[in-house]
Amino acid sequence: MKKIITFILIITLTKLYAQTTEFNSLLQTHVDSKGFVDYKSLKQNEGKLDGYLSYLEKTSPEKSWSANKEKAFWINVYNAYTLKII
């Protein structure tokens, strides 16, 4: 039983890390050092943004999360949806 729980935990953490890494990659690629977004080039990678938004829709903060982790989650939600809307 412990092996199954460990396996599920590893898969979940790997997926979480992969999705966050994907969003960070999008930001690094399409946002310059002054914070300006190249929306035209971002539009070309819209599928990656949509994938991240899909992940966010399936995720909700857990009671075990720290206040900072929950705050970071909601900031990422806000930023990702703002990029999509614009």
C-alpha positions in Angstrom: 0.0 0.0 0.0 2.8 2.4 0.8 4.4 1.8 -2.6 1.1 2.7 -4.3 0.7 5.9 -2.3 4.4 6.8 -2.9 3.9 6.2 -6.6 0.8 8.4 -6.8 2.5 11.1 -4.9 5.5 11.1 -7.2 3.3 11.2 -10.3 1.3 14.1 -8.8 4.4 16.1 -7.9 6.0 15.5 -11.3 2.8 16.7 -13.1 2.6 19.8 -10.8 6.3 20.6 -11.4 6.0 20.0 -15.2 3.0 22.3 -15.5 4.6 25.1 -13.4 7.8 24.7 -15.5 5.8 25.0 -18.7 4.2 28.3 -17.5 7.6 29.6 -16.4 9.0 28.7 -19.8 6.2 30.7 -21.5 6.9 33.7 -19.3 10.6 33.6 -19.9 10.1 33.3 -23.6 7.5 36.0 -24.1 8.1 38.5 -21.3 11.1 40.7 -21.4 13.2 41.9 -18.4 11.1 45.1 -18.1 7.9 43.0 -17.8 6.6 43.7 -21.3 4.7 40.8 -22.9 5.1 40.0 -26.6 1.5 39.0 -27.2 2.0 38.3 -30.8 4.6 35.6 -30.2 2.7 34.3 -27.2 -0.3 33.7 -29.5 1.9 31.3 -31.4 2.3 29.2 -28.3 -1.3 29.4 -27.2 -1.6 25.7 -26.9 0.9 25.6 -24.1 -1.0 28.4 -22.3 -4.2 26.5 -22.8 -2.6 23.4 -21.4 -1.6 25.3 -18.3 -5.0 26.8 -17.9 -6.6 23.3 -18.2 -4.3 22.2 -15.4 -5.3 25.1 -13.2 -9.0 24.3 -13.7 -8.4 20.8 -12.3 -6.4 22.1 -9.4 -7.5 23.7 -6.2 -5.5 24.7 -3.1 -5.2 22.0 -0.5 -5.3 22.6 3.3 -1.8 21.3 3.6 -0.4 24.2 1.4 1.3 27.1 3.1 -0.1 30.5 2.8 2.7 31.5 0.4 2.1 28.5 -1.8 -1.7 29.2 -2.0 -1.0 32.9 -2.7 1.4 31.9 -5.5 -1.2 29.6 -7.0 -3.8 32.4 -7.2 -1.3 34.8 -8.6 -0.4 32.3 -11.3 -4.2 31.8 -12.0 -4.7 35.5 -12.3 -1.6 36.0 -14.6 -2.4 33.0 -16.8 -6.0 34.0 -17.4 -5.0 37.7 -18.0 -2.5 36.6 -20.7 -5.3 34.5 -22.3 -7.9 37.3 -22.2 -5.5 39.9 -23.7 
